[in-house]
Amino acid sequence: MIIVILGPTAVGKTKMSVELAKKLNGEVINVDSTQIYKNLDIATAKIKEEEKENIPHHLFDIKDITKNYTVYDYQKDCRKAIADIINKNKTPILVGGTGLYIKAALYDYKFEEETNDNQFEDLSNEEIYNKLKQIDNNIDIHINNRKRLIRALNYCLNNNKKISDKEKTNKLLYDVLFIGLTTNRNVLYERINNRVDEMVKNGLLEEAKKIYDSNIRTKAIMTPIGYKELFPYFEGTSSLEECLNNIKHNSRKYAKRQYTWFNNQMDVTWFNIDFNNFNNTIDEVYKYIKSVNN
């Protein structure tokens, strides 16, 4: 059985995955699209080496930030990692918050290799939306969801067909248990805000400044929350406080979108986190997994 630990940012997925791996003879596979890349550590909340506790971790730090990496690539890499772990009679434990990566890896999704991965920096959301409407009048994507608009337009251009004609499936290819970690929304938002402050103490500004000075503006840089929001500070057009508040605001919005995606797309069993004693939640999740397996 494959275990998936999912949920919004800042709920403790990383710690849960390591503890379950120890209990279930498991290995961890990254399902966060930003942690694929090397040298994006602090803003992406990437697991530190000492936090791995000698548990093998896969698909972290596998691509340079100058290189393109698509969901098509991830699907192949993740399925290979799953097969390798299962062949060792161990438990694959997927952890992360990128919903499309989870779907791509575990469901009967068909992806074609993407020859075009334009980010359309020169176009507004409305302009991208209108281009999509010209190709496919049946699109059902909110105009404010730029990430999905870009993905949809690239799909149409890559495959010369409508995104609405793309085959959709809820067929799982594996025996999977989806474990969701959650908490009260106000508590979550406070944790997100506090984590951003902690990232600053841990060197976020230095990490972001190095990226800013490199002039690299690939998808790897412009997608994560925490780098591009600081660029106006380095340019002298916004205060540090304004930029940090923007990171917090965007992170809270992202957490809200994650909840919507997971609840609409997957059969998730949710567990409320006991932040006063995280071991209580670990035990609760472990007992649930054992009960399902028996």
C-alpha positions in Angstrom: 0.0 0.0 0.0 1.1 3.5 -0.8 0.7 6.2 1.9 0.1 9.8 0.9 0.6 12.5 3.5 -1.1 15.7 2.2 -2.5 18.9 3.4 -1.9 22.7 3.4 1.4 24.3 4.0 2.7 24.5 7.6 0.8 21.6 9.1 3.6 19.2 9.8 3.6 16.8 6.8 7.4 16.5 6.8 7.6 15.3 10.4 4.7 12.9 9.9 6.2 11.3 6.8 9.5 10.6 8.6 7.8 9.1 11.7 5.6 6.9 9.6 8.5 5.8 7.5 10.2 4.6 10.6 7.2 2.7 11.8 6.2 1.2 8.4 9.6 0.4 6.9 9.1 3.2 4.4 10.9 5.5 2.1 9.7 9.1 1.4 8.9 10.5 -2.0 8.6 14.3 -2.5 5.3 15.5 -4.0 6.1 19.2 -3.8 6.8 20.8 -7.2 9.2 23.4 -5.7 11.3 21.0 -3.7 12.3 19.2 -6.9 14.8 22.0 -7.5 18.3 22.5 -6.0 19.1 25.5 -3.9 15.5 26.4 -3.2 15.6 25.5 0.5 14.3 28.0 2.9 11.2 29.4 1.1 10.1 25.9 0.1 10.5 24.6 3.7 12.6 21.7 2.3 13.5 19.0 4.7 17.0 19.4 6.2 19.4 16.5 6.1 19.4 15.9 9.8 15.6 15.8 9.8 15.6 12.8 7.5 16.8 10.6 10.3 18.5 8.2 7.9 15.2 7.6 6.0 15.8 7.4 2.2 14.2 10.4 0.5 13.5 10.6 -3.2 12.9 13.4 -5.8 14.3 16.2 -3.7 17.0 18.4 -5.2 17.1 16.6 -8.6 16.9 19.6 -11.0 18.8 22.8 -11.5 16.7 25.9 -11.3 17.7 26.8 -14.9 16.1 23.6 -16.2 12.5 22.9 -17.1 10.7 20.1 -15.3 7.1 19.3 -16.1 4.3 17.1 -14.6 5.1 14.7 -17.4 8.6 14.3 -16.1 7.4 14.0 -12.5 4.9 11.3 -13.4 7.7 9.1 -14.9 10.2 9.8 -12.0 7.7 9.2 -9.3 6.3 6.0 -10.7 9.9 4.7 -11.0 10.6 5.6 -7.4 7.4 3.9 -6.3 8.4 0.7 -8.2 11.9 0.7 -6.8 10.6 1.0 -3.2 8.0 -1.7 -3.6 10.6 -4.0 -5.1 12.6 -3.6 -1.9 9.4 -4.7 0.0 9.2 -1.3 1.6 6.4 1.2 1.9 6.3 4.3 -0.5 5.3 7.4 1.5 4.4 10.3 -0.7 4.5 13.7 1.1 3.7 17.2 -0.2 1.1 19.6 -1.2 1.2 19.7 -5.0 -2.2 18.2 -5.9 -1.5 17.7 -9.6 1.7 15.8 -8.9 -0.2 13.4 -6.7 -2.8 12.9 -9.3 -0.2 12.4 -12.1 1.7 9.9 -10.1 -1.1 7.7 -8.8 -4.0 8.0 -11.2 -4.5 6.9 -14.8 -3.5 10.3 -16.1 -2.1 10.6 -19.6 0.5 13.3 -20.2 2.3 14.1 -23.4 5.9 15.5 -23.3 5.7 19.2 -23.2 7.7 20.9 -25.9 6.3 24.4 -25.0 6.3 25.7 -21.5 5.8 29.4 -21.9 5.0 31.3 -18.7 3.5 34.2 -20.7 5.1 36.9 -18.5 4.0 39.6 -21.0 0.4 38.6 -20.8 -2.2 39.5 -18.1 -4.6 36.8 -16.7 -7.4 38.3 -18.9 -5.2 38.0 -22.0 -4.3 34.4 -21.3 -7.9 33.6 -20.6 -9.1 35.2 -23.8 -6.5 33.2 -25.8 -7.8 30.1 -24.2 -11.4 31.0 -25.0 -10.4 31.4 -28.7 -9.1 27.8 -28.7 -11.6 26.3 -26.3 -14.9 28.0 -25.5 -15.7 25.4 -22.9 -12.9 26.1 -20.5 -13.9 26.2 -16.8 -11.0 27.9 -15.1 -11.3 31.0 -13.0 -9.6 34.1 -14.5 -7.6 34.7 -11.3 -6.1 31.2 -11.3 -3.1 32.1 -13.4 -1.2 28.9 -12.8 -4.0 26.8 -14.2 -4.6 29.2 -17.1 -0.9 28.9 -18.1 -1.0 25.2 -17.8 -4.2 24.9 -19.9 -2.9 27.2 -22.7 0.4 25.3 -22.9 -1.6 22.1 -23.1 -3.6 23.4 -26.0 -0.5 24.6 -27.8 1.5 21.4 -27.1 -1.2 19.0 -28.2 -3.2 21.0 -30.7 -6.4 20.2 -29.0 -8.9 21.6 -26.5 -8.2 21.3 -22.8 -11.9 20.4 -22.2 -11.4 17.3 -24.4 -8.6 16.1 -22.2 -9.5 12.7 -20.8 -10.2 12.9 -17.0 -10.1 9.9 -14.8 -10.4 9.0 -11.1 -9.0 5.6 -11.6 -6.2 4.8 -9.2 -3.3 2.7 -10.4 -2.2 1.6 -6.9 -3.6 0.7 -3.5 -3.5 4.1 -1.9 -4.3 5.6 1.5 -4.7 9.4 1.6 -3.9 10.9 5.0 -4.8 14.6 5.3 -3.4 16.8 8.1 -5.5 19.7 9.1 -6.2 22.3 11.9 -8.4 25.2 12.7 -8.1 27.8 9.9 -7.1 30.6 12.3 -4.4 28.4 13.8 -3.1 27.5 10.4 -2.9 31.1 9.3 -1.0 32.0 12.5 1.4 29.1 11.9 1.9 30.3 8.3 2.6 33.8 9.4 5.0 32.6 12.1 6.8 30.3 9.7 7.5 33.2 7.3 9.1 35.1 10.2 11.1 32.1 11.1 12.3 31.7 7.5 13.6 35.3 7.6 15.6 34.4 10.8 17.0 31.3 9.0 18.3 33.3 6.0 15.4 33.7 3.5 16.5 37.2 2.5 20.0 36.0 1.7 18.7 33.1 -0.3 16.2 35.3 -2.2 18.8 38.0 -2.9 21.2 35.4 -4.4 18.4 34.3 -6.7 17.5 37.9 -7.5 21.1 38.8 -8.4 21.4 35.7 -10.6 18.7 37.2 -13.0 17.3 33.7 -13.4 13.5 34.0 -13.9 12.5 30.4 -14.8 9.3 28.7 -13.7 11.3 27.2 -10.8 11.9 30.7 -9.5 8.7 32.4 -10.3 6.3 29.6 -9.1 7.2 29.2 -5.4 5.9 31.7 -2.8 8.7 33.5 -1.1 11.2 34.6 -3.8 9.4 36.8 -6.3 7.5 38.6 -3.5 10.8 39.9 -2.2 12.1 41.2 -5.6 10.3 44.6 -5.1 12.3 45.0 -1.8 15.6 44.4 -3.6 14.5 46.8 -6.3 13.7 49.5 -3.7 10.1 49.8 -4.8 8.5 48.2 -1.7 9.4 47.9 2.0 10.5 44.7 3.6 7.3 44.6 5.7 5.1 45.0 2.6 6.9 42.1 0.9 6.8 39.8 3.9 3.1 40.5 4.3 2.6 39.6 0.7 4.4 36.3 1.2 2.1 35.6 4.2 -1.0 36.6 2.3 -0.1 34.5 -0.8 0.7 31.5 1.5 -2.7 31.7 3.2 -4.5 31.9 -0.2 -2.5 28.9 -1.4 -3.4 26.9 1.7 -7.1 27.6 1.0 -6.7 26.4 -2.6 -5.0 23.3 -1.4 -7.9 22.4 0.8 -10.3 22.9 -2.1 -8.3 20.7 -4.4 -7.8 17.8 -2.0 -11.4 17.7 -1.0 -12.6 17.8 -4.6 -10.1 15.4 -6.1 -9.3 12.7 -3.6 -10.8 10.5 -0.9 -8.9 11.9 2.0 -9.2 10.9 5.7 -8.4 14.0 7.7 -6.7 14.2 11.1 -6.7 17.3 13.3 -3.1 18.0 14.4 -2.3 18.1 18.1 0.4 20.8 18.0 0.9 20.5 21.8 1.9 16.9 21.4 2.5 15.9 17.8 3.2 12.3 18.9 -0.5 12.0 19.6 -1.4 12.7 16.0 1.4 10.4 14.8 0.0 7.5 16.9 -3.6 8.3 15.7 -2.6 8.1 12.1 -0.4 5.0 12.6 -3.3 3.2 14.3 -5.6 4.1 11.5 -3.2 2.8 8.8 -2.8 -0.5 10.7 -6.5 -0.9 11.0 -7.0 -0.4 7.3 -4.3 -2.9 6.5 -5.7 -5.6 8.8 
